[in-house]
C-alpha cells in the first residue's frame, strides 16, 4: 500500500470539485448560503462561499479516505484585540482543519491547501506576514463545535450554523468570559 500524504487531498478537491471562485455573490447572498450546505451540495453547486465550505468538502474527502479530521473555528488575533474596545462586524476569522495522522494533529488550511505546521494557526498575507488566529472551538463541523473556554473545551457542542449563533459564541467567550 502506498503511503498517503496530506498534499494529495487538495488535488482531490480540484479533481472532484473545481469550485467557481468567480461566482459573484453579494454579502447578503453569501451570508444566506454560508454554513447551510453539506459537502455533497457544495460539490453539486460547484462553488464555495468561503473557507467553511472548503473545510466541509475537505473533511468529507479526507474522512472517505479514513483520515480523521476536525473542524476548527478561529478568529483573527488582531480582530480580537480590537474587539476588546468595541463590537466589530464583519467577523474576521478563518476555518482550519485538524488532521490526525498517527498520533500527530496537524493544522491544515483547506482554503489554500497547506499544512500549517508552525506554531498555531496562521495565514500569510499578500506581503508574506503571518496573520495569527486563535481557536474559538473545534468539532465535527459547524453544527457541532465545542467552544474553547479559557484552556478547556466545553463538554456540550454548540451550533455555529448562522452568523447570529457565531456572534453569540464570540460574546460568550470573549466578552462575558474574557
C-alpha positions as CSV (number, residue, x, y, z in Angstrom):
1,X,0.0,0.0,0.0
2,X,1.3,3.4,-0.9
3,X,1.8,6.0,1.8
4,X,-0.9,8.7,1.5
5,X,0.2,12.3,2.2
6,X,-1.8,15.4,3.1
7,X,-0.6,17.1,0.0
8,X,-2.7,14.9,-2.2
9,X,-6.0,16.0,-0.6
10,X,-6.2,19.5,-2.2
11,X,-5.6,17.7,-5.6
12,X,-8.7,15.6,-4.9
13,X,-10.7,18.7,-4.1
14,X,-9.6,20.2,-7.5
15,X,-10.4,16.9,-9.3
16,X,-13.8,16.3,-7.8
17,X,-14.9,19.9,-7.2
18,X,-13.4,22.6,-9.4
19,X,-15.1,25.5,-7.5
20,X,-16.1,28.6,-9.4
21,X,-14.4,31.1,-7.1
22,X,-15.5,33.7,-9.6
23,X,-19.2,33.3,-8.7
24,X,-20.4,36.7,-7.8
25,X,-22.5,36.7,-4.6
26,X,-23.4,39.7,-2.6
27,X,-22.6,39.7,1.1
28,X,-26.3,39.1,1.8
29,X,-26.5,36.2,-0.6
30,X,-23.2,34.7,0.8
31,X,-24.5,35.0,4.4
32,X,-27.8,33.3,3.5
33,X,-25.9,30.4,1.8
34,X,-22.9,30.2,4.1
35,X,-22.9,27.3,6.6
36,X,-26.1,25.7,5.2
37,X,-24.8,23.2,2.7
38,X,-23.2,19.8,3.2
39,X,-20.3,18.5,1.1
40,X,-22.5,16.9,-1.5
41,X,-24.5,20.0,-2.1
42,X,-21.3,22.2,-2.3
43,X,-19.8,19.9,-4.9
44,X,-23.1,19.7,-6.9
45,X,-23.4,23.5,-6.8
46,X,-19.8,23.8,-8.0
47,X,-18.9,26.9,-6.0
48,X,-17.7,27.7,-2.5
49,X,-18.9,30.6,-0.3
50,X,-15.5,30.6,1.5
51,X,-13.4,28.7,3.9
52,X,-16.2,26.9,5.8
53,X,-17.4,25.3,2.5
54,X,-13.9,24.4,1.6
55,X,-13.4,22.8,5.1
56,X,-16.6,20.8,4.8
57,X,-15.6,19.3,1.4
58,X,-12.0,18.7,2.5
59,X,-13.2,16.9,5.7
60,X,-15.7,14.8,3.7
61,X,-13.0,13.7,1.2
62,X,-10.4,13.1,3.9
63,X,-12.9,11.0,6.0
64,X,-13.8,9.0,3.0
65,X,-10.1,8.0,2.9
66,X,-10.2,7.1,6.7
67,X,-8.3,10.2,7.7
68,X,-9.6,11.7,10.9
69,X,-10.3,15.4,10.6
70,X,-11.8,18.1,12.9
71,X,-13.4,21.4,12.0
72,X,-11.5,24.4,13.7
73,X,-13.3,27.7,14.0
74,X,-10.7,30.5,14.6
75,X,-10.7,34.3,15.0
76,X,-8.0,36.7,13.8
77,X,-6.0,37.8,16.8
78,X,-5.7,41.4,15.6
79,X,-9.5,41.5,15.3
80,X,-9.9,40.1,18.9
81,X,-7.6,42.9,20.2
82,X,-9.9,45.5,18.6
83,X,-13.0,43.5,19.9
84,X,-12.0,44.4,23.5
85,X,-12.8,48.0,22.7
86,X,-15.9,47.7,20.5
87,X,-18.2,45.1,19.0
88,X,-17.0,44.6,15.4
89,X,-18.6,43.4,12.3
90,X,-17.8,41.7,10.0
91,X,-16.3,38.9,12.0
92,X,-12.7,38.3,10.9
93,X,-12.0,34.6,11.2
94,X,-11.0,31.5,9.3
95,X,-11.8,27.8,9.2
96,X,-8.9,25.4,9.5
97,X,-9.0,21.6,9.9
98,X,-7.0,19.5,12.3
99,X,-5.9,16.3,10.6
100,X,-4.9,13.3,12.7
101,X,-2.0,11.3,11.2
102,X,-0.8,8.6,13.6
103,X,-0.5,10.3,17.0
104,X,0.1,13.8,15.5
105,X,-2.5,16.5,15.0
106,X,-1.6,18.7,12.0
107,X,-3.3,22.0,11.4
108,X,-4.4,22.2,7.7
109,X,-5.7,25.1,5.8
110,X,-8.2,23.7,3.2
111,X,-8.8,27.1,1.6
112,X,-5.2,27.3,0.4
113,X,-4.3,23.6,0.5
114,X,-1.4,24.0,3.0
115,X,-0.3,22.4,6.2
116,X,0.4,24.9,8.9
117,X,2.9,23.0,11.0
118,X,4.5,26.1,12.6
119,X,3.2,27.2,16.0
120,X,-0.6,27.6,15.9
121,X,-3.0,28.7,13.2
122,X,-2.0,31.4,10.8
123,X,-2.2,32.6,7.2
124,X,0.4,34.6,5.3
125,X,-1.0,37.9,4.0
126,X,0.0,39.1,0.4
127,X,3.1,40.6,1.9
128,X,4.2,37.3,3.5
129,X,3.5,38.5,7.0
130,X,1.9,35.9,9.4
131,X,-1.6,36.7,10.4
132,X,-2.3,34.7,13.6
133,X,-5.6,33.1,14.6
134,X,-7.0,32.0,17.9
135,X,-9.2,28.9,18.3
136,X,-12.8,29.6,19.1
137,X,-13.8,26.0,19.0
138,X,-13.3,22.6,17.4
139,X,-15.8,19.9,16.3
140,X,-17.1,17.6,13.6
141,X,-18.4,20.5,11.5
142,X,-20.1,23.9,12.1
143,X,-23.2,22.3,13.6
144,X,-21.2,20.7,16.5
145,X,-18.4,22.9,17.7
146,X,-17.0,22.5,21.2
147,X,-16.2,26.1,22.3
148,X,-12.8,26.7,23.9
149,X,-13.4,28.5,27.3
150,X,-10.0,29.5,28.7
151,X,-7.8,26.5,28.2
152,X,-10.5,23.8,28.1
153,X,-13.2,22.9,25.7
154,X,-16.9,22.7,26.7
155,X,-18.4,19.3,27.0
156,X,-21.6,20.2,25.1
157,X,-21.3,21.2,21.5
158,X,-22.7,24.5,20.1
159,X,-24.1,25.0,16.6
160,X,-22.3,27.9,14.7
161,X,-24.5,27.4,11.6
162,X,-25.6,31.0,11.4
163,X,-23.8,34.3,11.8
164,X,-26.0,35.1,14.7
165,X,-25.0,31.9,16.5
166,X,-21.4,32.7,15.8
167,X,-21.8,36.2,17.2
168,X,-23.4,34.7,20.4
169,X,-20.5,32.3,20.8
170,X,-18.0,35.1,20.4
171,X,-19.8,37.3,23.0
172,X,-20.0,34.3,25.4
173,X,-16.3,33.5,25.0
174,X,-14.6,36.9,24.7
175,X,-17.0,39.5,26.3
176,X,-18.7,37.7,29.1
177,X,-15.8,35.4,29.9
178,X,-12.6,37.2,29.0
